[in-house]
């Protein structure tokens, strides 16, 4: 069993990812050609395929206070496959006079996909009027995402009042309503747990809601930190299929502060903490899953870095974790 360890200046936006890949391609061709002429090197081998895709949740560079377009460019230039933007930043772009077309052009230019997005519509709350407004907000969020090619959106227990309790079966019914709205827009809401949250604070609660909602699109947005914070055992992922695990927030946590005191801002680069990341990745593969790995951090020290440097470091840290797992 894998046990959670207790208590233990502006970026260079000068060239697009497409241009950068072109430069790499030219250099690679020249290298192969010269080696072949010398007759001293083996023929080039095709790159090893990998089931893993790397995504940047823009919280990781949130402190650099970039625009939505800058975040997209940084993500592409750092070499990610996908991006997980926050709805608030996308809406800020539109409210400031920006357009959907500008977002689409930036995404396409960088060769990215919108694997998921972060929104906070209060879809799960008990108050009928508040919940109705929350579902309306969620639909608008998903419609916006659909226009820029978004595939999924987080569905956390946002908006729950202090002391409010929600029956899990009622939560399952409400999640189904959210999924039905997703059917209309083509964007899938992923049930998300927040470690220690009174309504959805453990993996088992999130999965119960997904199971009981009775909808074929139901899936789970997991997270290394939140699993630890909520006290769930990472072995629980053995029970989840590829359908359940489509996107996974990848991060790490230190031994100090201890589990009962750790907060979002204490998350660290993957591999720099004590989380059993290799084992988690192996568990995913053992059940046929290879979720998109989305780097989600809120570390203020990393926010002091140049945004492109931070994004590149994060991607390299994730790749090193995958390499260590030998899968």
N, C-alpha and C positions, 0 to 999 in steps of 0.2 A: 504493500500500500504506500502511496505517496502521501506523506503527512505534511500539513501546513506547519511550518516552524513557529512555535509560539514565542512571543515576547523576545524574542532574540534582538557700422556705419552703413549703411544701406547695402543691400545685396547687389551683386552684379547681375543685371537683367539683360545683358547685352545680346545673348544669343539664345535661341529657342532650343528645346530638347531635340527637335528634328534636325536643326543645324548641327548641334553637337554630335548627334549620331552619325551624320554625314561625314563630319571630320574624322570621327573614329573609324568609319568604314574605309575612307581613303587611306588613312595611316595603316590600317590592317592589311589592305590590298598591297600596298608598297612593301610591307614587311614580308608577306608571303612570297611576293615576286622575287625579291632579292635572295631570300633563303633558297628558293627553288633554283635560281641561277647558280648559286654557290654549290648546290648539291650536298650540303652538309646537314640539312634538317629533314625531319620526317614530314610527310604531308600534313597540312593543318587538319585537326580533328573538329568535327561539329561540336558546338557547345552542348554540355550536358543539360538535358531538360530537367525542369523542376516543377513540382506541383504548386509551389508557393508564389503568391503575388504580394508585393509590398505596397502599402498604402500609408499616406500621411494624414492623420487627423490633425487639423490645423490648430488645435489647442496647443500643440507642441511648440508652435511659433506665434502663439497668441500675443505674448508680451512685446513682441517687436512692432505691434500695431501697424500691420500692413493692410493694404486694401485687398479685396477679394481677388482682383486680377493679379496683384503681386504674389499672393499666396499660391495661386495656380501656377505662375511662372516658376516660383521657387521650387514647388513640388516636382515639376517636370525636370528642371535643371538638376535637381538632386538625384534624379534617376528612378523615381518611384513609378509604379505601374498605375496607381490610382490615388485618389484624394478623397478625404472625408471632411467636407466643409461644414461649417456651422450655419444654420439657416439665418441667424441674425446678421452675419457678415454678408451673405448673399442679398438679403433684404436691404441692408445698408447701401450696397452698390446700386440697387434699383431706386431707392429713395433719393439718392444723390444725383439722379439723372442718368445713371448707367442703364444699359440694355441687356436683355437676354442674349442678343446676338453677340455682344462683346464677351459675355461669359462663355458662350459656345465656341467662339473663335479661339479664345485663350485655351480652353480645354483641348480642342482639336489640335491646335498648334503644338501643344506640349505632349500630345499623344497619350492623354490620361483618360481614365474612366472614373465616373462618380460611383464608387463602390457602396457608399453609405453616406449619411448626413446626420447631423445632430440637431434635434429640435426638442422643444419642451412644452408641447401642447398638453394641457391637463385633461387627457382623455379618460383617465381612470377614476376620477374623484366621484364622491357620492352625490354631491349637489347636482340635480338634473340640469339646471340652467347653466351652471359653470361647465358641466360636462358637455352640454350641447355646443357651447362656444369653443370648448377645447377640440371637439371633433371637427368643427368648422375650420378652426385654425390648422389642424392636422391636414385636412383636405387641401387647403391652400398651400401649405408647405409641400405636400406631395405633388401638387400640380406644378409648382415652381420647379421642383426637382425633375419632374418628367420632361420639362422643356429643355433641360440641359443634360438629358441622358442619365439621370439618377436612377439607381436600381433599388435602393433600400433606404430606410430611415429608422433611426433609433426610436424606441417607444419605452421610455423610462417612466417610473411612477412620479412624474412631475406634478406639482400643484397640490399635493396632498397636504391638508392643514395639520398642524401639530395636534397630536392626540386622536386624529381621525383613523378609524379602523375600516378596512374594506374586506368583505367576505371574498375569499379566493374564487368561489364560483361566480360571484358577481363580476369580479375582475376578468375572468375568462370570457364571460358574455360580452363585456366591454371591449376586450381585445379582439373578439370576433368582429364586432362592429367596425373597429379600426381597420382590420384586414379587408373587410368588404369595401371600405372606402379606398383602400389600396388597390383593389381589383379595378376600380373605376379609373384610377390614375396610372396604373402600371408600376407603382412603387410599393415595395413590400415593407410594412412595419415590423421591426424586430423587437421582441420583448426583451427589455434590458433590466437587469437587477443592479441596484446600488448597494454595495456592501454595508450591512447594518441598518438599511432603511426599514422602518417599521412595517411597510406594506410589501415591498419586494426587496428583501435584504439578503436572500440566500438563493443559490442556483436552483435548489429544489422547488422553491416557490415560483420562480419564473417558469420552470419547465412544467410544473403542474398547470399553470395558467395556459401555457401553449398547448398542452395535451388536451385539456378540458374544453378549449375553445372550439374544437371540432372543425378547424379550417385547414385545408391542404397547404396553404402558404405559411403557416405558423413556423417561426424560427426564433432562435435565441442569439442575442448579441452578448457574447461573453467578454470577460476582462480578467487579466491576471490579478491586478490589484484588488478589484472588487470581490473576486472569489476569496482571496486571502482575508480581506477586511471583514467580509460577511461570515467567515468561519467555515466555509464549505471546503470539502476535500477535493483536490484536483482529480482524484480517481473517478469522480462523478461524470467526467467527460467521456468515460468509457461507454456510458449508456446513451450517448447522443450521436446521431447519424450525420452524414454530410448535409442532409436537408436542414437539420437543426443548427449546424455550425457553418454559417456562410461567411461571416465576418467576425474577427476576434480582435479585441483591443489588446495590443501587445505592449508590455511594459515590465518593470521590475520594481521590487521594494527592498529597502534596507532592513537590517535586523533592529535598528533603532531609528525612530520611535517604535515601541512594541505594538503589537496588533491592535490593542484596545485604544491606542492613542494616535495611530498613523492616520494621515489625511492625504487628500489628493496631491497636494504640492510636494509630498515626500517621494513620489514615484521617481525612479531613476532609469537611466538607459538600460535596455535589455542586456543582461549579462553582468551588470554592475551591482546587482543585489543578491538576494538569497533565494529567489523564486526558482523552483525546479523546472526551468524552461525546456530543457532537453526532454524531460519526461513528459511534459505537457504536449510537445510536438509529436513525440512518439505515440502517445495515446490517440491523438487525432488520426495519425496514419493507420493505427491498428484498427480503427473503425471506418476506414475509407474516407476520412474527411481531410481536407486541406483548406481551411478557411483563409480568406484574405487576411493577412496580418497587418493591422492598422495601428501605427504607433501613436498612442495617446498619452501625453505627458502634460503636467502642469507645473513643472519645476522652474522656479523663478531664476535659478542660476542659469538654466539653459536659455531663458528669455533674455539674458544679458549678452548672449552670443549673437554674432551675425546670423541672420535667419538662414541663409544658404548653408553656412557652416553647420548650424544646428541640424538642419534637415539631412545633410550628407552624413553627419556623424550618426544620427539615428538610424538611417538606412543601413549603414555599414554594420552597426551593432546588431541589427536584426539578422543580417546575412551571416554574421559570425555565429549567432545562436543556432541558426539552421545548420550551418556547417558542423558545429560541435555535436549536434544531435545525430549526424550521419544518416540522414534519411532523404 
